């Protein structure tokens, strides 16, 4: 499973030092976490939950691709940054080269 911790931290404007402080770990531990992420190594759900809380996001936002679409029971689409968009307001474009 590929995670997007570093990307989400950057989107939220959270530095490695700030993330370390929020998680109660050392700066070098955050560097190791990013290294593990870059290698595609698995990170435990408990760790992902702590990181999500520290970044004020949901766990699914750390593990989904920007191109994946998650719908709610109400018919809304949830974007990777947590916004809800009514499905009826979306327009889809298709690449004619495919």
N, C-alpha and C positions, 0 to 999 in steps of 0.2 A: 504494500500500500504506500503510495507516494503522498507525503504530507506537504503542506504549504505554510509551515509555521513562520519561516523567515519572511515570506511574501506578506502574510497577514500582519506581522509585526511592522513591516515597512508601511503598509497601508494605514495602519493605526498610528504611525509616527512614534513607535516604541523602539528605543535603541536596545542593543544587547545588554547594556548596563541596567537600563530600566526594567527589562524583562527579568534579569537575574534578581534584582531587588524585589520585584513583585512575587517571584516564585520562591524567594528565600534561599537561593543557591548562588554559587560563585559565578563570576563572569566567565571563567574558563569552562564551567559546566554548561553554560549556554552555548559557547563555541563548540563544545563536543556534541551538543544536541543538534546544532546546525550541520555539523559534519556528518552525523548519523543520518540526518534528513537528506543531505546531498548524495549519500551513498545508497539511499533507498532502503535503509534498515528500518525495521519495525519499531514503533514506539508504543508503549503500553497505553491502554485506554485511560488508566488512572492518570498517567502523565499528560496525555492529551487533554483530559478534563481540567487539570490544573492550569495548563497553558491557555486553554480557551477562557477560563475565568480571568487569568492575568491579562489577556488581550481583550477581554470583554466581547467575546464572540461565542459562537456555538461550535461544538466539536466538529459537526459536519462541515463547517466552513474551513476547517483545517485539513480535511481529507478529500474534498471534492475538487474536481477540475473546474476551471472558469467556464468551461463549455458544457458542463452538465447542468441539467435543469431539474429542479426539485419542485413538485407541485404540492399544494396543500389540499386538504379536504374541501376547502371553500372554492377551489379552482384558481387560486392565485399561484404565481410562480415566485419562488424564493431565489434571489440572486446570491452569488457567493458572499457579498457584503451584507446580507441579511435583509435587504429591501424586499417588500412584497409588491408585486406588480399584478394587477388584475389580468387574467389570461386574455380577456376580450380586447385589451388595449395593445397587445403585442402584434407586431407584424413580422413575418418571417421572410427572409430573403434567401434565395438559393443561387448558388454559383452555377452559371450555365456551362462551365467547363467540365463539370463532373459527368 
